[in-house]
Structures are given as structure tokens and as C-alpha cells.
Amino acid sequence: MSEIELIKTLASILALAVAIIGHEIMHGYIAYRYGDNTAKNAGRLSINPLVHVDLVGTILVPAILYFTHAPFLFGWAKPVPVNIQTVIRNGGYNGAMAVAVAGVTYNILLATLFATILPLFTQPQDLFSIFITLFIVQSIMINVVLAVFNMWPIPPLDGSQFLMYLFAKLNMHKAVEFYERIFPYGMIILITILFIPQLSHILFMPVEWILKIILP
């Protein structure tokens, strides 16, 4: 492995860690703002990456994507515990919806921030500046991919959680019951989609749209 390949690998790993760990922390932080201390008491609002590592989502999936030369990396950290009933009691379903989209909001804001400063790093002069540039580029892509992926309306992703609380707020009980019934099969549905290139390509199309908006 050349120096540049090693630097790119390290930059990608760091960018993915910042994206997925921050995503989970934001769920817990917003819940904490609505009076739920569950994540805080469990030590899960910490930026220590070790407390957030998920064997499959943080290590195995990104590694498989990387070594199979997938066009992008994504993964997930160990979910931050949230007592959503406490959130609903204090903030209603609006509070629950805020918790659901907290991670996605973090990813989009982080990608936008890095896209804004990217023009300052277009001519790296040494290995460190190359690392920073690659970290910024990887952060933009990874955060946008994570945001789009997590907003798919499929349990247990954030998009499905948001829709469930929205349906509950609108008293659309049949829709809530539908999500509750398919929840146990969510991972099977997700894996099936990811292994159907035509379908996953369609669902990831918003990545291109968002990149066109935020990149200078």
C-alpha cells in the first residue's frame, strides 16, 4: 500500500467514525434536551469512540465495502438508548420527531460545513495537508450518504421513526400499526434492497442532488 493509499484509508476511517458516532450522540443529546437522561446516565453522550463501536456496523460493514471497492462507505454505531416516552411526555410527538431526525440533521450540517471549507484545501502541499483534504472530501460524501440512507422509510432507520411519530401525531393509527408489524422484518428488507443494485441506486439518488446543492 502506497503512502497516499494509506492516508486515504486513514482519512476515510476517521471521517466515517466522526459521522456515525456524532449521528448517534445527537439522538441522545436531543432526547436529553427533552428531559430524557437515559443516554447521559449510560455514558453514551461521550465522544469516546470505544463506547459507540458496533462490531457489524462500525467495523465489518465498512471493511467489506472498502475492500470490495464500493463507490462509498457507510456504517453505523451502536444505537444510543433513548426513552422516547419521556421525550413524548415533555415535548409531544414533535419532540419525538426531533429526536428521530437529530442524527440526519447533524450529518447534513457537517457535510455542508466541510463543503464550505473545501475550496481552502484544493492544493495540498505535504502529506498532512493531503490527509486533511482527503478527510474533508470523504466527510462530505460519507455524511451525505449516511443522511440519505437513514431517511429511508424502512424500520429501524430514522426515516421510519420520524414517520411513525408523525402518523401518531396525525392520529393515523393504521399507518402506525403497519410500521409496528413490519418492524421485526426491517433488517431483512434493508439487506434485500442493498443487494438489488437497481433499487438501491434509485434510493441513493438524493445523494447526487444534495452534493450538487452543497458543493461550491
N, CA, C and O of each residue as an XYZ file, in Angstrom:
864
protein
N       0.850     -1.196      0.000
C       0.000      0.000      0.000
C       0.887      1.248      0.000
O       1.781      1.379      0.836
N       0.637      2.158     -0.937
C       1.426      3.381     -1.031
C       1.054      4.340      0.096
O       0.060      4.149      0.796
N       1.890      5.390      0.253
C       1.618      6.388      1.292
C       0.258      7.045      1.075
O      -0.504      7.235      2.023
N      -0.044      7.390     -0.177
C      -1.313      8.061     -0.483
C      -2.490      7.145     -0.183
O      -3.495      7.594      0.368
N      -2.383      5.866     -0.536
C      -3.461      4.918     -0.252
C      -3.670      4.755      1.246
O      -4.804      4.664      1.717
N      -2.560      4.718      2.000
C      -2.655      4.608      3.445
C      -3.318      5.846      4.038
O      -4.172      5.738      4.917
N      -2.924      7.016      3.557
C      -3.506      8.265      4.045
C      -5.001      8.317      3.729
O      -5.803      8.731      4.565
N      -5.369      7.895      2.516
C      -6.784      7.889      2.138
C      -7.584      6.942      3.018
O      -8.706      7.256      3.415
N      -7.010      5.782      3.323
C      -7.688      4.810      4.190
C      -7.914      5.393      5.583
O      -9.014      5.307      6.130
N      -6.863      5.986      6.150
C      -6.976      6.573      7.489
C      -7.977      7.730      7.496
O      -8.755      7.876      8.439
N      -7.953      8.549      6.447
C      -8.887      9.675      6.354
C     -10.322      9.174      6.271
O     -11.221      9.751      6.884
N     -10.540      8.101      5.516
C     -11.883      7.538      5.369
C     -12.387      6.965      6.688
O     -13.545      7.158      7.057
N     -11.503      6.255      7.397
C     -11.885      5.679      8.690
C     -12.265      6.772      9.682
O     -13.279      6.671     10.372
N     -11.438      7.823      9.748
C     -11.721      8.922     10.674
C     -13.015      9.641     10.296
O     -13.824      9.969     11.164
N     -13.206      9.883      9.000
C     -14.426     10.571      8.541
C     -15.663      9.751      8.881
O     -16.672     10.301      9.324
N     -15.591      8.438      8.676
C     -16.734      7.572      8.983
C     -17.018      7.562     10.477
O     -18.176      7.608     10.893
N     -15.960      7.501     11.286
C     -16.139      7.489     12.742
C     -16.804      8.776     13.223
O     -17.735      8.731     14.027
N     -16.331      9.917     12.737
C     -16.911     11.203     13.136
C     -18.375     11.285     12.713
O     -19.212     11.812     13.446
N     -18.674     10.766     11.543
C     -20.044     10.844     11.017
C     -21.008      9.964     11.802
O     -22.075     10.427     12.206
N     -20.645      8.697     12.024
C     -21.607      7.778     12.635
C     -21.691      7.945     14.151
O     -22.760      7.772     14.736
N     -20.566      8.281     14.787
C     -20.608      8.478     16.241
C     -21.355      9.767     16.573
O     -22.179      9.793     17.486
N     -21.068     10.827     15.835
C     -21.793     12.079     16.050
C     -23.281     11.928     15.796
O     -24.106     12.514     16.496
N     -23.614     11.131     14.782
C     -25.025     10.859     14.456
C     -25.748     10.273     15.667
O     -26.830     10.737     16.030
N     -25.161      9.268     16.286
C     -25.806      8.616     17.432
C     -25.839      9.527     18.665
O     -26.838      9.572     19.382
N     -24.751     10.244     18.903
C     -24.718     11.147     20.055
C     -25.827     12.185     19.954
O     -26.434     12.538     20.965
N     -26.099     12.676     18.755
C     -27.125     13.713     18.588
C     -28.514     13.199     18.934
O     -29.330     13.953     19.464
N     -28.803     11.924     18.646
C     -30.084     11.364     19.080
C     -30.217     11.484     20.601
O     -31.235     11.947     21.116
N     -29.162     11.056     21.307
C     -29.188     11.098     22.761
C     -29.207     12.504     23.309
O     -29.857     12.774     24.318
N     -28.488     13.415     22.640
C     -28.416     14.796     23.128
C     -29.769     15.496     23.007
O     -30.206     16.175     23.937
N     -30.423     15.331     21.870
C     -31.733     15.971     21.690
C     -32.749     15.366     22.658
O     -33.584     16.083     23.209
N     -32.681     14.051     22.868
C     -33.556     13.425     23.863
C     -33.277     13.997     25.249
O     -34.201     14.230     26.028
N     -32.005     14.220     25.553
C     -31.615     14.823     26.839
C     -32.209     16.222     26.991
O     -32.613     16.615     28.085
N     -32.257     16.963     25.897
C     -32.848     18.309     25.938
C     -34.343     18.250     26.233
O     -34.924     19.225     26.709
N     -34.958     17.116     25.953
C     -36.375     16.920     26.266
C     -36.566     16.163     27.580
O     -37.639     15.618     27.841
N     -35.521     16.134     28.399
C     -35.655     15.579     29.745
C     -35.338     14.114     29.898
O     -35.538     13.553     30.975
N     -34.838     13.465     28.832
C     -34.509     12.041     28.917
C     -33.017     11.884     29.240
O     -32.163     12.228     28.423
N     -32.713     11.369     30.422
C     -31.323     11.208     30.861
C     -30.735      9.830     30.533
O     -29.621      9.519     30.954
N     -31.471      9.008     29.789
C     -31.042      7.628     29.561
C     -29.651      7.542     28.953
O     -28.789      6.833     29.474
N     -29.424      8.254     27.860
C     -28.131      8.199     27.188
C     -27.028      8.787     28.056
O     -25.918      8.258     28.104
N     -27.338      9.881     28.739
C     -26.344     10.529     29.602
C     -25.929      9.603     30.742
O     -24.744      9.463     31.042
N     -26.920      8.974     31.373
C     -26.618      8.078     32.500
C     -25.842      6.838     32.052
O     -25.102      6.246     32.837
N     -26.014      6.453     30.795
C     -25.307      5.287     30.263
C     -23.925      5.654     29.733
O     -23.204      4.786     29.242
N     -23.548      6.920     29.824
C     -22.256      7.361     29.324
C     -22.170      7.418     27.818
O     -21.074      7.390     27.260
N     -23.331      7.499     27.136
C     -23.349      7.437     25.679
C     -23.381      8.800     25.015
O     -23.506      8.884     23.793
N     -23.270      9.879     25.796
C     -23.108     11.202     25.192
C     -21.627     11.547     25.081
O     -21.267     12.658     24.694
N     -20.787     10.602     25.418
C     -19.340     10.780     25.351
C     -18.856     10.741     23.903
O     -19.438     10.057     23.061
N     -17.772     11.493     23.623
C     -17.170     11.442     22.294
C     -16.120     10.334     22.205
O     -15.469     10.183     21.171
N     -15.948      9.563     23.272
C     -15.038      8.417     23.253
C     -15.575      7.391     22.255
O     -16.644      6.823     22.478
N     -14.857      7.143     21.166
C     -15.396      6.243     20.126
C     -15.618      4.814     20.604
O     -16.471      4.113     20.060
N     -14.871      4.370     21.604
C     -14.955      2.971     22.039
C     -16.333      2.610     22.588
O     -16.766      1.465     22.466
N     -17.029      3.583     23.196
C     -18.335      3.269     23.789
C     -19.432      3.200     22.725
O     -20.564      2.816     23.017
N     -19.089      3.576     21.488
C     -20.092      3.616     20.421
C     -19.867      2.553     19.345
O     -20.673      2.417     18.424
N     -18.777      1.806     19.461
C     -18.422      0.849     18.407
C     -19.414     -0.307     18.353
O     -19.720     -0.932     19.369
N     -19.911     -0.578     17.147
C     -20.761     -1.738     16.884
C     -19.963     -2.665     15.967
O     -19.496     -2.239     14.911
N     -19.808     -3.910     16.356
C     -18.951     -4.835     15.612
C     -19.325     -4.905     14.134
O     -18.460     -4.862     13.260
N     -20.623     -5.012     13.871
C     -21.072     -5.140     12.483
C     -21.040     -3.789     11.773
O     -20.402     -3.644     10.730
N     -21.733     -2.801     12.343
C     -21.912     -1.532     11.645
C     -20.689     -0.647     11.597
O     -20.501      0.093     10.632
N     -19.844     -0.707     12.629
C     -18.687      0.181     12.694
C     -17.430     -0.457     12.114
O     -16.509      0.247     11.699
N     -17.390     -1.788     12.086
C     -16.163     -2.464     11.648
C     -16.396     -3.325     10.400
O     -15.777     -3.095      9.361
N     -17.290     -4.314     10.505
C     -17.423     -5.293      9.425
C     -17.981     -4.691      8.131
O     -17.402     -4.882      7.061
N     -19.098     -3.968      8.222
C     -19.718     -3.418      7.011
C     -18.794     -2.431      6.303
O     -18.584     -2.568      5.098
N     -18.228     -1.431      7.008
C     -17.295     -0.527      6.324
C     -16.090     -1.260      5.719
O     -15.635     -0.916      4.628
N     -15.578     -2.269      6.432
C     -14.424     -3.011      5.918
C     -14.779     -3.753      4.633
O     -14.012     -3.743      3.671
N     -15.942     -4.392      4.624
C     -16.366     -5.114      3.418
C     -16.539     -4.146      2.251
O     -16.096     -4.430      1.138
N     -17.183     -3.003      2.500
C     -17.377     -2.011      1.443
C     -16.042     -1.493      0.917
O     -15.863     -1.295     -0.285
N     -15.109     -1.279      1.846
C     -13.807     -0.733      1.441
C     -13.028     -1.745      0.599
O     -12.515     -1.401     -0.466
N     -12.940     -2.974      1.064
C     -12.119     -3.961      0.378
C     -12.769     -4.510     -0.892
O     -12.101     -5.135     -1.715
N     -14.076     -4.275     -1.046
C     -14.730     -4.653     -2.302
C     -14.819     -3.471     -3.256
O     -15.457     -3.553     -4.305
N     -14.164     -2.359     -2.876
C     -14.090     -1.158     -3.719
C     -15.479     -0.592     -4.039
O     -15.758     -0.187     -5.167
N     -16.335     -0.577     -3.020
C     -17.656      0.038     -3.184
C     -17.479      1.531     -3.464
O     -16.483      2.120     -3.044
N     -18.432      2.151     -4.167
C     -18.282      3.576     -4.510
C     -18.377      4.517     -3.319
O     -18.027      5.692     -3.432
N     -18.849      4.016     -2.173
C     -18.921      4.851     -0.976
C     -18.862      3.962      0.254
O     -19.076      2.752      0.180
N     -18.565      4.592      1.393
C     -18.570      3.901      2.668
C     -19.755      4.357      3.497
O     -20.132      5.528      3.457
N     -20.331      3.456      4.233
C     -21.277      3.844      5.266
C     -21.300      2.741      6.314
O     -20.793      1.641      6.093
N     -21.886      3.052      7.437
C     -21.976      2.101      8.530
C     -22.832      2.700      9.620
O     -23.571      3.656      9.384
N     -22.737      2.145     10.808
C     -23.500      2.696     11.910
C     -22.796      2.389     13.220
O     -22.023      1.437     13.324
N     -23.078      3.210     14.209
C     -22.545      2.982     15.552
C     -23.616      2.290     16.391
O     -24.764      2.156     15.968
N     -23.225      1.859     17.572
C     -24.181      1.246     18.497
C     -25.269      2.275     18.823
O     -24.942      3.385     19.242
N     -26.547      1.940     18.645
C     -27.609      2.927     18.901
C     -27.551      3.476     20.320
O     -27.331      2.739     21.281
N     -27.753      4.783     20.428
C     -27.799      5.426     21.742
C     -29.164      5.160     22.369
O     -30.184      5.361     21.711
N     -29.209      4.711     23.631
C     -30.507      4.412     24.265
C     -31.308      5.700     24.510
O     -30.777      6.703     24.987
N     -32.575      5.641     24.176
C     -33.476      6.782     24.363
C     -34.794      6.272     24.930
O     -35.338      5.277     24.451
N     -35.301      6.947     25.941
C     -36.640      6.649     26.452
C     -37.604      7.605     25.767
O     -37.837      8.721     26.230
N     -38.158      7.139     24.652
C     -38.959      8.038     23.823
C     -40.245      8.470     24.522
O     -40.805      9.516     24.195
N     -40.718      7.670     25.483
C     -41.927      8.058     26.207
C     -41.676      9.305     27.051
O     -42.554     10.158     27.182
N     -40.483      9.410     27.619
C     -40.129     10.625     28.359
C     -40.094     11.822     27.424
O     -40.574     12.901     27.770
N     -39.527     11.632     26.243
C     -39.472     12.710     25.249
C     -40.869     13.140     24.852
O     -41.155     14.335     24.781
N     -41.750     12.172     24.591
C     -43.122     12.489     24.176
C     -43.865     13.189     25.308
O     -44.632     14.123     25.068
N     -43.639     12.741     26.534
C     -44.304     13.372     27.677
C     -43.902     14.842     27.818
O     -44.727     15.685     28.169
N     -42.648     15.140     27.547
C     -42.158     16.510     27.715
C     -42.275     17.368     26.459
O     -42.474     18.580     26.540
N     -42.150     16.728     25.297
C     -42.144     17.513     24.062
C     -43.154     17.084     23.032
O     -43.166     17.605     21.916
N     -44.011     16.135     23.390
C     -45.016     15.672     22.440
C     -44.376     14.917     21.282
O     -43.194     14.574     21.317
N     -45.182     14.667     20.261
C     -44.665     13.950     19.100
C     -43.679     14.804     18.313
O     -42.828     14.266     17.604
N     -43.779     16.135     18.426
C     -42.790     16.992     17.779
C     -41.400     16.722     18.360
O     -40.411     16.689     17.627
N     -41.332     16.528     19.679
C     -40.068     16.203     20.309
C     -39.530     14.864     19.833
O     -38.331     14.718     19.592
N     -40.421     13.885     19.699
C     -40.013     12.563     19.222
C     -39.496     12.640     17.790
O     -38.516     11.981     17.444
N     -40.154     13.447     16.957
C     -39.697     13.611     15.577
C     -38.343     14.311     15.535
O     -37.504     13.995     14.692
N     -38.130     15.268     16.451
C     -36.835     15.954     16.523
C     -35.719     14.986     16.883
O     -34.625     15.057     16.323
N     -35.996     14.080     17.819
C     -35.006     13.063     18.185
C     -34.720     12.160     16.979
O     -33.570     11.804     16.723
N     -35.761     11.796     16.251
C     -35.607     10.884     15.113
C     -34.700     11.461     14.032
O     -33.908     10.732     13.435
N     -34.808     12.773     13.772
C     -34.028     13.364     12.675
C     -32.760     14.056     13.170
O     -32.060     14.689     12.380
N     -32.452     13.949     14.461
C     -31.279     14.644     15.012
C     -29.991     14.180     14.343
O     -29.137     15.001     14.008
N     -29.845     12.879     14.146
C     -28.624     12.353     13.540
C     -28.472     12.779     12.095
O     -27.384     13.168     11.669
N     -29.555     12.706     11.337
C     -29.529     13.119      9.936
C     -29.207     14.608      9.817
O     -28.437     15.017      8.948
N     -29.799     15.405     10.691
C     -29.532     16.842     10.690
C     -28.048     17.106     10.927
O     -27.441     17.940     10.256
N     -27.471     16.388     11.886
C     -26.038     16.504     12.166
C     -25.224     16.176     10.916
O     -24.300     16.910     10.566
N     -25.564     15.076     10.244
C     -24.802     14.668      9.060
C     -24.878     15.701      7.942
O     -23.867     15.999      7.306
N     -26.057     16.246      7.699
C     -26.212     17.233      6.635
C     -25.469     18.518      6.976
O     -24.808     19.096      6.113
N     -25.568     18.970      8.220
C     -24.862     20.193      8.629
C     -23.354     20.000      8.549
O     -22.636     20.903      8.120
N     -22.867     18.825      8.959
C     -21.433     18.563      8.911
C     -20.950     18.518      7.460
O     -19.900     19.072      7.135
N     -21.715     17.861      6.596
C     -21.345     17.803      5.182
C     -21.324     19.205      4.572
O     -20.435     19.531      3.785
N     -22.294     20.021      4.935
C     -22.356     21.396      4.416
C     -21.168     22.215      4.898
O     -20.587     22.985      4.134
N     -20.807     22.048      6.174
C     -19.646     22.758      6.719
C     -18.381     22.381      5.964
O     -17.616     23.256      5.557
N     -18.156     21.084      5.773
C     -16.953     20.643      5.077
C     -16.965     21.075      3.605
O     -15.917     21.399      3.047
N     -18.139     21.079      2.981
C     -18.238     21.529      1.597
C     -17.891     23.011      1.486
O     -17.322     23.450      0.486
N     -18.236     23.779      2.521
C     -17.956     25.216      2.525
C     -16.462     25.501      2.610
O     -15.967     26.424      1.962
N     -15.734     24.706      3.413
C     -14.303     24.968      3.603
C     -13.421     24.203      2.609
O     -12.213     24.434      2.551
N     -14.010     23.303      1.834
C     -13.226     22.513      0.885
C     -12.375     23.359     -0.054
O     -11.224     22.999     -0.298
N     -12.888     24.472     -0.596
C     -12.058     25.272     -1.515
C     -10.756     25.775     -0.899
O      -9.833     26.135     -1.630
N     -10.665     25.805      0.426
C      -9.440     26.265      1.086
C      -8.345     25.205      1.060
O      -7.197     25.488      1.403
N      -8.699     23.972      0.651
C      -7.748     22.862      0.723
C      -7.593     22.151     -0.627
O      -7.387     20.939     -0.684
N      -7.693     22.914     -1.689
C      -7.641     22.297     -3.025
C      -6.224     22.089     -3.538
O      -6.033     21.419     -4.554
N      -5.221     22.651     -2.856
C      -3.834     22.499     -3.303
C      -2.939     22.063     -2.145
O      -2.096     22.836     -1.690
N      -3.114     20.830     -1.665
C      -2.285     20.357     -0.550
C      -0.810     20.289     -0.930
O      -0.458     19.903     -2.044
N       0.047     20.672      0.020
C       1.479     20.765     -0.266
C       2.315     19.664      0.390
O       3.460     19.440     -0.002
N       1.751     18.981      1.381
C       2.500     17.941      2.075
C       1.545     16.830      2.491
O       0.342     16.913      2.245
N       2.083     15.789      3.123
C       1.263     14.630      3.473
C       0.155     14.993      4.456
O      -0.956     14.472      4.353
N       0.445     15.881      5.410
C      -0.580     16.254      6.385
C      -1.733     16.988      5.710
O      -2.899     16.698      5.977
N      -1.408     17.941      4.834
C      -2.469     18.678      4.149
C      -3.231     17.773      3.186
O      -4.424     17.975      2.957
N      -2.543     16.765      2.616
C      -3.246     15.781      1.790
C      -4.242     15.000      2.643
O      -5.373     14.754      2.225
N      -3.807     14.615      3.845
C      -4.694     13.891      4.770
C      -5.926     14.741      5.107
O      -7.051     14.241      5.089
N      -5.711     16.018      5.413
C      -6.828     16.907      5.757
C      -7.788     17.040      4.578
O      -9.006     16.984      4.749
N      -7.232     17.216      3.385
C      -8.078     17.357      2.196
C      -8.908     16.096      1.955
O     -10.107     16.173      1.690
N      -8.256     14.937      2.049
C      -8.978     13.675      1.848
C     -10.018     13.461      2.944
O     -11.102     12.942      2.678
N      -9.693     13.856      4.167
C     -10.660     13.741      5.266
C     -11.894     14.593      4.982
O     -13.020     14.147      5.198
N     -11.686     15.805      4.503
C     -12.813     16.698      4.190
C     -13.663     16.121      3.062
O     -14.890     16.099      3.150
N     -12.997     15.652      1.996
C     -13.730     15.096      0.849
C     -14.520     13.862      1.277
O     -15.697     13.731      0.941
N     -13.877     12.956      2.017
C     -14.568     11.754      2.483
C     -15.703     12.099      3.441
O     -16.749     11.450      3.424
N     -15.507     13.104      4.265
C     -16.551     13.510      5.217
C     -17.792     14.004      4.496
O     -18.915     13.699      4.897
N     -17.589     14.763      3.435
C     -18.739     15.268      2.667
C     -19.552     14.100      2.121
O     -20.766     14.032      2.313
N     -18.870     13.183      1.440
C     -19.565     12.057      0.823
C     -20.214     11.152      1.869
O     -21.389     10.804      1.746
N     -19.461     10.774      2.885
C     -19.965      9.834      3.885
C     -21.161     10.399      4.637
O     -22.141      9.689      4.860
N     -21.093     11.670      5.031
C     -22.204     12.261      5.772
C     -23.464     12.375      4.931
O     -24.567     12.172      5.439
N     -23.317     12.694      3.662
C     -24.498     12.779      2.787
C     -25.095     11.389      2.576
O     -26.313     11.223      2.635
N     -24.249     10.396      2.333
C     -24.738      9.024      2.152
C     -25.456      8.540      3.408
O     -26.525      7.937      3.319
N     -24.871      8.801      4.582
C     -25.500      8.386      5.839
C     -26.847      9.069      6.038
O     -27.812      8.437      6.469
N     -26.910     10.354      5.725
C     -28.166     11.087      5.895
C     -29.258     10.512      5.006
O     -30.380     10.282      5.456
N     -28.924     10.282      3.742
C     -29.911      9.742      2.800
C     -30.330      8.338      3.217
O     -31.519      8.019      3.239
N     -29.354      7.505      3.545
C     -29.642      6.124      3.950
C     -30.560      6.094      5.164
O     -31.525      5.330      5.195
N     -30.264      6.923      6.168
C     -31.049      6.893      7.401
C     -32.450      7.474      7.237
O     -33.310      7.233      8.083
N     -32.698      8.225      6.181
C     -34.037      8.760      5.964
C     -34.918      7.849      5.118
O     -36.065      8.189      4.826
N     -34.386      6.688      4.723
C     -35.274      5.725      4.063
C     -36.388      5.356      5.047
O     -36.121      5.157      6.233
N     -37.617      5.266      4.573
C     -38.752      4.992      5.475
C     -38.900      3.514      5.828
O     -39.992      2.950      5.754
N     -37.784      2.900      6.211
C     -37.760      1.465      6.491
C     -37.268      1.257      7.920
O     -36.198      1.756      8.269
N     -38.013      0.539      8.756
C     -37.538      0.274     10.127
C     -36.217     -0.495     10.089
O     -36.039     -1.346      9.217
N     -35.295     -0.226     10.998
C     -35.403      0.716     12.115
C     -34.774      2.073     11.825
O     -34.408      2.788     12.758
N     -34.640      2.444     10.554
C     -33.961      3.686     10.192
C     -34.730      4.911     10.672
O     -35.922      4.840     10.969
N     -34.020      6.034     10.741
C     -34.605      7.260     11.298
C     -35.836      7.731     10.538
O     -36.768      8.276     11.128
N     -35.833      7.517      9.221
C     -36.984      7.954      8.428
C     -38.258      7.264      8.862
O     -39.318      7.888      8.900
N     -38.172      5.981      9.190
C     -39.356      5.249      9.634
C     -39.807      5.734     11.011
O     -41.003      5.828     11.284
N     -38.828      6.046     11.883
C     -39.171      6.552     13.210
C     -39.892      7.893     13.097
O     -40.896      8.131     13.768
N     -39.363      8.764     12.238
C     -39.992     10.070     12.037
C     -41.430      9.905     11.546
O     -42.341     10.564     12.045
N     -41.628      9.020     10.562
C     -42.972      8.821     10.016
C     -43.920      8.226     11.053
O     -45.091      8.602     11.105
N     -43.434      7.314     11.869
C     -44.283      6.723     12.900
C     -44.810      7.787     13.858
O     -45.996      7.795     14.191
N     -43.925      8.690     14.304
C     -44.352      9.730     15.241
C     -45.224     10.767     14.541
O     -46.128     11.332     15.156
N     -44.961     11.021     13.267
C     -45.817     11.931     12.509
C     -47.208     11.336     12.355
O     -48.208     12.028     12.546
N     -47.276     10.055     12.009
C     -48.567      9.390     11.877
C     -49.310      9.377     13.213
O     -50.524      9.573     13.256
N     -48.576      9.144     14.303
C     -49.204      9.148     15.632
C     -49.756     10.536     15.952
O     -50.847     10.658     16.509
N     -49.007     11.576     15.603
C     -49.460     12.948     15.847
C     -50.733     13.247     15.064
O     -51.617     13.959     15.540
N     -50.813     12.684     13.844
C     -51.973     12.934     12.978
C     -53.102     11.930     13.220
O     -54.094     11.906     12.491
N     -52.932     11.087     14.274
C     -53.931     10.062     14.611
C     -54.175      9.076     13.474
O     -55.284      8.571     13.298
N     -53.115      8.808     12.700
C     -53.210      7.828     11.617
C     -52.779      6.471     12.175
O     -51.693      5.977     11.874
N     -53.644      5.886     12.986
C     -53.286      4.698     13.754
C     -52.997      3.481     12.883
O     -52.152      2.656     13.229
N     -53.696      3.364     11.753
C     -53.454      2.226     10.861
C     -52.024      2.254     10.319
O     -51.377      1.214     10.198
N     -51.538      3.463      9.993
C     -50.177      3.588      9.476
C     -49.163      3.225     10.555
O     -48.162      2.568     10.271
N     -49.420      3.650     11.796
C     -48.533      3.305     12.910
C     -48.515      1.793     13.107
O     -47.452      1.202     13.294
N     -49.682      1.170     13.064
C     -49.765     -0.280     13.231
C     -49.028     -1.014     12.114
O     -48.410     -2.053     12.346
N     -49.099     -0.462     10.895
C     -48.382     -1.072      9.766
C     -46.889     -1.099     10.043
O     -46.234     -2.121      9.838
N     -46.342      0.035     10.513
C     -44.905      0.092     10.813
C     -44.540     -0.854     11.953
O     -43.490     -1.495     11.924
N     -45.403     -0.937     12.948
C     -45.133     -1.836     14.077
C     -45.103     -3.291     13.625
O     -44.344     -4.096     14.165
N     -45.937     -3.630     12.627
C     -45.982     -5.014     12.139
C     -44.737     -5.370     11.330
O     -44.238     -6.491     11.420
N     -44.229     -4.412     10.534
C     -43.089     -4.734      9.672
C     -41.753     -4.486     10.368
O     -40.704     -4.838      9.829
N     -41.777     -3.879     11.568
C     -40.538     -3.543     12.264
C     -39.601     -4.749     12.424
O     -38.402     -4.610     12.180
N     -40.103     -5.929     12.826
C     -39.189     -7.079     13.005
C     -38.506     -7.526     11.717
O     -37.495     -8.227     11.759
N     -39.059     -7.121     10.569
C     -38.511     -7.551      9.288
C     -37.693     -6.451      8.605
O     -37.268     -6.602      7.460
N     -37.481     -5.348      9.318
C     -36.808     -4.194      8.720
C     -35.421     -4.508      8.185
O     -35.091     -4.111      7.067
N     -34.589     -5.223      8.969
C     -33.231     -5.515      8.528
C     -33.225     -6.418      7.306
O     -32.372     -6.279      6.430
N     -34.177     -7.343      7.247
C     -34.266     -8.219      6.071
C     -34.602     -7.388      4.832
O     -34.032     -7.592      3.760
N     -35.533     -6.451      4.997
C     -35.911     -5.571      3.885
C     -34.714     -4.739      3.434
O     -34.465     -4.595      2.237
N     -33.976     -4.193      4.402
C     -32.816     -3.353      4.082
C     -31.754     -4.138      3.321
O     -31.245     -3.677      2.299
N     -31.423     -5.322      3.824
C     -30.394     -6.138      3.177
C     -30.818     -6.509      1.758
O     -30.002     -6.514      0.837
N     -32.104     -6.820      1.595
C     -32.625     -7.155      0.269
C     -32.458     -5.987     -0.686
O     -32.024     -6.165     -1.824
N     -32.803     -4.783     -0.222
C     -32.677     -3.587     -1.059
C     -31.227     -3.347     -1.449
O     -30.928     -3.054     -2.607
N     -30.324     -3.475     -0.473
C     -28.910     -3.204     -0.739
C     -28.309     -4.197     -1.730
O     -27.307     -3.897     -2.379
N     -28.918     -5.385     -1.848
C     -28.404     -6.377     -2.784
C     -29.142     -6.344     -4.123
O     -28.915     -7.200     -4.978
N     -30.021     -5.364     -4.306
C     -30.674     -5.156     -5.608
C     -30.161     -3.830     -6.158
O     -30.711     -2.783     -5.818
N     -29.132     -3.838     -6.992
C     -28.474     -2.608     -7.440
C     -29.423     -1.562     -8.014
O     -29.281     -0.373     -7.725
N     -30.394     -1.993     -8.827
C     -31.297     -1.033     -9.457
C     -32.122     -0.276     -8.409
O     -32.324      0.934     -8.514
N     -32.592     -1.015     -7.397
C     -33.427     -0.396     -6.374
C     -32.603      0.494     -5.449
O     -33.012      1.614     -5.141
N     -31.450      0.007     -5.007
C     -30.614      0.811     -4.117
C     -30.106      2.061     -4.832
O     -29.949      3.112     -4.211
N     -29.850      1.948     -6.139
C     -29.414      3.122     -6.906
C     -30.488      4.212     -6.876
O     -30.180      5.392     -6.710
N     -31.731      3.811     -7.035
C     -32.826      4.786     -7.011
C     -32.931      5.450     -5.641
O     -33.095      6.667     -5.546
N     -32.836      4.647     -4.584
C     -32.989      5.181     -3.235
C     -31.801      6.042     -2.806
O     -31.932      6.880     -1.914
N     -30.640      5.837     -3.439
C     -29.475      6.660     -3.122
C     -29.345      7.871     -4.046
O     -28.410      8.658     -3.895
N     -30.261      8.035     -4.993
C     -30.183      9.159     -5.921
C     -30.152     10.525     -5.228
O     -29.470     11.425     -5.717
N     -30.865     10.719     -4.106
C     -30.779     12.026     -3.424
C     -29.365     12.423     -3.025
O     -29.103     13.605     -2.801
N     -28.442     11.456     -2.929
C     -27.049     11.794     -2.612
C     -26.504     12.759     -3.660
O     -25.884     13.766     -3.317
N     -26.733     12.457     -4.923
C     -26.254     13.318     -6.008
C     -26.916     14.684     -5.946
O     -26.253     15.698     -6.163
N     -28.204     14.731     -5.656
C     -28.911     16.006     -5.589
C     -28.361     16.886     -4.471
O     -28.156     18.084     -4.663
N     -28.125     16.295     -3.311
C     -27.623     17.075     -2.168
C     -26.207     17.555     -2.439
O     -25.876     18.696     -2.116
N     -25.355     16.704     -3.031
C     -23.992     17.115     -3.337
C     -23.959     18.296     -4.304
O     -23.125     19.191     -4.169
N     -24.864     18.294     -5.272
C     -24.920     19.405     -6.233
C     -25.323     20.710     -5.536
O     -24.919     21.793     -5.957
N     -26.117     20.598     -4.478
C     -26.571     21.788     -3.754
C     -25.481     22.352     -2.851
O     -25.281     23.566     -2.810
N     -24.775     21.490     -2.128
C     -23.854     21.981     -1.099
C     -22.432     22.226     -1.616
O     -21.694     23.011     -1.021
N     -22.034     21.567     -2.718
C     -20.671     21.760     -3.191
C     -20.554     23.065     -3.977
O     -21.445     23.399     -4.759
N     -19.461     23.806     -3.775
C     -19.304     25.087     -4.464
C     -19.081     24.890     -5.967
O     -18.929     25.867     -6.701
